[in-house]
Amino acid sequence: MRTLITGGGGFIGSHLCERFLKEGHEVICVDNFITGSLTNLDEFRDNPRFTFIGHDISNPLKIKGEIHNVLHFASPASPVDYLNYPIQTLKVGSLGTHVSLGIAKEKKARYLVASTSEVYGDPEVHPQHENYWGNVNPIGPRGVYDEAKRFTESMVMAYHRTHGLNTHIIRIFNTYGERMRLDDGRVLPNFMGQALRGEPITVYGDGSQTRSFQYVSDLVEGIWRLLATDYHEPVNLGNPDEVTILEFAKEVLELSGSKSEIVYKPLPQDDPKVRKPDITRAKQLLGWEPKVKRQVGMKQTLDFFKKKMGK
């Protein structure tokens, strides 16, 4: 099997490359490293079944030979990144999706795209299930990511309905683990980086907003299982173990042994107040649910960050 993974140099993409190599696939990784990193590929870059192509998937790409699976994971995915690269985010969600779908159509390959819980926006339904259409501000600062992914889902379904392409859509909820960037702006690396440096822990708003954190290996397992199905509508992949941001900050402080204080700053515009996946569909369809407890995954991630910081 030959599998093409766009964004394969990113946090999640690199874990997918590693999993598919372990499953015996030949993996072709495409990335322009706008937010990914070559070091994410260090553990398997010398594998003879691994090929790297430096390319912006928003531009046309020709791949020689057979391709059996196309996984489109190229996109800035944290608020810091997509606010720094708003146009690139919109382009990879539209043009990049079009290019990668075109490859899948040409090669008669299975196709799976990374969507996001952000398609639900600041939700008025809790927990969020796949039939909920969301509450998104299309012209707000976060709209460049939210609407890029919503457009992505529409295009994928259009290719499925028009061309009979075997497509799959996952909506990823907050995911963490090794190979995250300390400076990527998401709450877990922010808190852990601040704790390890002895800086104040920055909580936005009063900390009552909630998130649900899943460890990356659980996400990868769900992706692997979904790709093997013929199910075409979106599937939530996330951990429904919901926690407030303030509680989460205290967990990081306790785990790290840091003496950092917690400071409060204004909540960013359109920041979701709640986030919790309804994973009924994933349970029934895939026999999947998260296995890694937050405290276990957090310790492994903290150890990774300590090593990166030389602590």
C-alpha positions in Angstrom: 0.0 0.0 0.0 1.2 3.5 -0.9 -0.2 6.3 1.3 0.1 10.0 0.6 0.0 12.3 3.7 -0.2 16.0 3.3 1.0 18.0 6.3 3.1 14.9 7.2 5.7 17.1 8.9 3.3 18.5 11.4 2.4 17.3 14.9 -0.4 14.9 13.9 0.8 14.3 10.4 4.1 12.9 11.6 2.4 10.5 14.0 0.3 9.3 11.0 3.4 8.8 8.9 4.9 6.7 11.7 1.8 4.6 12.2 1.4 3.9 8.5 5.0 2.9 8.2 4.6 0.5 11.1 1.6 -1.0 9.3 3.9 -1.8 6.4 2.8 1.0 4.0 5.0 3.0 1.8 4.5 6.6 2.9 4.8 9.8 0.8 4.9 12.9 3.0 4.2 16.3 1.5 4.9 19.4 3.6 6.1 23.0 3.1 7.0 23.3 6.8 5.0 26.5 7.3 4.1 25.2 10.7 5.6 21.6 10.6 9.2 20.7 11.2 11.8 18.4 9.7 12.7 17.2 13.1 9.3 15.6 13.5 10.4 13.1 10.8 13.7 12.2 12.4 12.6 8.9 13.8 11.7 7.4 10.5 13.2 9.7 7.8 15.8 7.0 6.9 13.1 4.3 6.4 13.4 3.1 2.8 9.6 3.1 2.5 9.4 6.8 3.4 9.6 9.6 0.8 9.5 13.3 1.6 8.3 15.9 -0.9 8.8 19.6 0.0 5.7 21.2 -1.6 2.8 23.5 -0.9 -0.2 21.3 -1.5 -2.2 24.5 -2.5 -0.3 24.2 -5.8 -0.7 21.4 -8.3 1.2 18.2 -7.6 1.9 15.1 -9.7 2.6 11.8 -8.0 4.1 8.9 -10.0 2.8 5.4 -9.6 -0.1 4.0 -7.6 -1.5 5.7 -4.5 -4.0 3.8 -2.4 -4.8 6.3 0.3 -4.7 10.1 0.5 -4.8 11.8 3.9 -5.1 15.6 3.8 -3.7 17.0 7.0 -2.0 20.1 5.7 -3.1 23.3 7.5 -2.1 25.7 10.3 -4.2 24.4 13.2 -3.6 26.6 16.2 -4.9 30.1 16.7 -1.4 31.6 16.7 -0.6 29.9 13.4 -3.8 30.6 11.4 -3.9 34.2 12.7 -0.4 34.6 11.4 -1.2 32.8 8.1 -4.8 33.6 7.4 -4.7 33.5 3.6 -2.5 30.4 3.6 -5.0 28.7 5.9 -7.9 29.5 3.6 -5.9 28.4 0.5 -4.9 25.0 1.9 -8.5 24.4 3.0 -9.8 25.2 -0.4 -7.1 24.8 -3.1 -5.2 22.2 -1.1 -8.3 20.2 -0.6 -9.0 20.4 -4.4 -5.5 19.3 -5.3 -5.5 16.4 -2.9 -8.9 15.3 -3.9 -7.8 15.4 -7.5 -4.9 13.1 -6.7 -7.3 10.7 -5.0 -9.7 10.8 -8.0 -6.9 10.2 -10.5 -5.4 7.3 -8.5 -8.8 5.9 -7.4 -7.6 6.1 -3.8 -9.4 6.3 -0.5 -9.4 9.8 0.8 -9.5 11.1 4.4 -9.5 14.7 5.5 -8.8 16.3 8.8 -11.6 18.6 9.8 -12.0 20.1 13.2 -14.3 20.7 16.2 -13.9 24.3 15.2 -16.6 23.8 12.6 -19.0 23.9 15.6 -17.7 27.4 16.4 -18.9 28.7 19.8 -21.5 25.9 20.2 -25.1 26.3 21.4 -25.4 22.5 21.6 -23.4 20.6 24.2 -21.9 18.1 23.8 -21.3 18.5 20.1 -22.6 15.8 17.8 -22.0 15.5 14.1 -25.5 16.6 13.1 -25.1 20.0 14.7 -24.4 22.7 12.1 -22.4 25.0 14.4 -22.3 28.6 15.4 -19.5 30.2 13.5 -18.6 33.9 12.9 -17.5 33.8 9.2 -15.9 37.3 9.4 -14.3 37.0 12.8 -10.5 36.4 13.2 -11.0 32.7 13.8 -13.3 32.4 10.7 -10.3 31.8 8.4 -9.8 28.4 10.0 -13.4 27.6 10.9 -14.7 28.4 7.4 -11.7 26.8 5.6 -12.6 23.5 7.3 -16.3 23.9 6.7 -15.5 24.5 3.0 -13.2 21.5 3.0 -16.0 19.3 4.3 -18.4 20.6 1.6 -15.8 19.9 -1.2 -15.1 16.4 0.0 -18.8 15.5 0.1 -19.2 17.1 -3.4 -16.4 14.8 -4.7 -18.0 11.8 -3.0 -21.4 12.5 -4.5 -20.3 13.6 -8.0 -17.4 11.3 -8.6 -18.1 8.4 -6.2 -14.8 9.0 -4.4 -14.4 6.9 -1.2 -14.1 9.8 1.2 -13.9 10.1 5.0 -14.1 13.2 7.3 -12.8 13.4 10.8 -13.6 16.3 13.2 -10.6 16.5 15.5 -11.1 17.8 19.1 -8.2 19.2 21.1 -5.3 16.8 20.7 -1.9 16.8 22.4 1.3 14.8 22.7 4.9 14.6 21.6 6.0 16.7 18.7 3.8 19.6 19.6 5.6 23.0 19.3 6.0 24.9 22.6 5.2 28.1 20.8 2.2 26.9 18.8 -0.2 28.9 21.0 -2.5 26.0 22.1 -3.4 25.8 25.7 -1.4 22.7 26.7 2.0 23.7 25.3 1.4 27.3 26.6 0.7 26.1 30.1 3.6 23.5 30.1 6.1 25.9 28.6 5.2 28.6 31.1 5.3 26.2 34.0 8.7 24.8 33.0 10.2 28.3 32.6 8.7 29.5 35.9 6.6 32.1 34.2 3.0 33.0 35.1 0.3 30.6 33.7 -1.9 32.7 31.4 -5.6 31.9 31.7 -7.9 33.8 29.3 -11.2 34.9 30.7 -12.1 33.5 34.1 -11.0 30.0 33.2 -14.5 28.5 33.3 -14.5 27.7 29.6 -14.0 24.0 28.9 -12.0 21.8 26.6 -11.7 18.0 26.1 -8.1 16.7 25.5 -7.2 13.5 23.7 -3.8 12.0 23.4 -2.4 11.7 19.9 -2.2 7.9 19.8 -5.9 7.7 20.4 -6.6 10.0 17.5 -4.3 8.1 15.2 -6.1 4.8 16.1 -9.4 6.4 15.2 -8.1 7.6 11.9 -6.7 4.2 11.1 -10.1 2.5 11.8 -12.2 5.1 9.9 -10.1 4.8 6.8 -10.9 1.1 6.6 -14.7 1.8 6.5 -16.9 3.0 3.7 -18.6 5.6 5.9 -18.6 9.1 4.3 -20.2 11.5 6.8 -18.2 13.3 9.5 -17.0 11.5 12.6 -16.0 13.2 15.8 -12.7 12.0 17.3 -12.0 13.4 20.7 -12.0 12.6 24.4 -15.2 13.5 26.2 -13.4 13.9 29.5 -14.2 17.6 29.8 -12.2 20.0 32.1 -12.3 23.7 32.7 -9.2 25.7 31.6 -8.6 26.8 35.2 -8.7 23.2 36.4 -6.4 22.2 33.6 -3.9 24.9 34.6 -3.9 23.6 38.1 -3.2 20.1 36.8 -0.2 21.3 34.9 1.2 23.1 37.9 0.8 20.0 40.1 2.3 17.7 37.4 5.3 20.0 36.8 5.9 21.0 40.4 6.1 24.6 39.2 5.6 27.5 41.6 4.2 29.7 38.8 1.2 31.8 39.6 -2.0 31.9 37.5 -2.8 35.3 35.8 -5.9 36.2 33.9 -6.2 38.0 30.6 -9.3 39.0 28.5 -10.9 36.2 26.5 -10.1 36.4 22.8 -12.9 37.2 20.3 -15.1 34.2 19.4 -13.2 31.8 21.7 -15.5 28.8 22.3 -17.0 28.7 25.8 -17.4 24.9 25.8 -16.0 22.0 23.8 -16.9 18.3 24.3 -17.4 15.7 21.7 -20.3 13.3 21.4 -18.4 10.2 20.3 -21.5 7.9 19.9 -20.9 7.6 16.2 -17.2 6.6 16.6 -18.1 4.1 19.2 -20.8 2.4 17.1 -19.0 2.7 13.8 -15.4 2.0 14.7 -15.6 0.4 18.2 -13.3 3.3 19.2 -13.0 5.3 22.3 -10.0 7.0 23.9 -7.8 4.8 26.0 -5.1 7.2 27.4 -6.0 9.0 30.6 -5.2 12.7 30.6 -2.8 12.4 33.5 -0.8 9.7 31.7 -0.6 11.5 28.4 0.2 14.8 30.1 3.2 13.3 31.9 4.5 11.9 28.6 4.1 15.2 26.9 5.7 17.1 29.7 8.7 14.8 29.6 9.0 15.5 25.9 8.9 19.3 26.5 11.5 18.9 29.3 13.8 17.1 26.9 13.4 19.8 24.3 14.2 22.5 26.8 17.1 20.6 28.2 15.6 20.2 31.7 
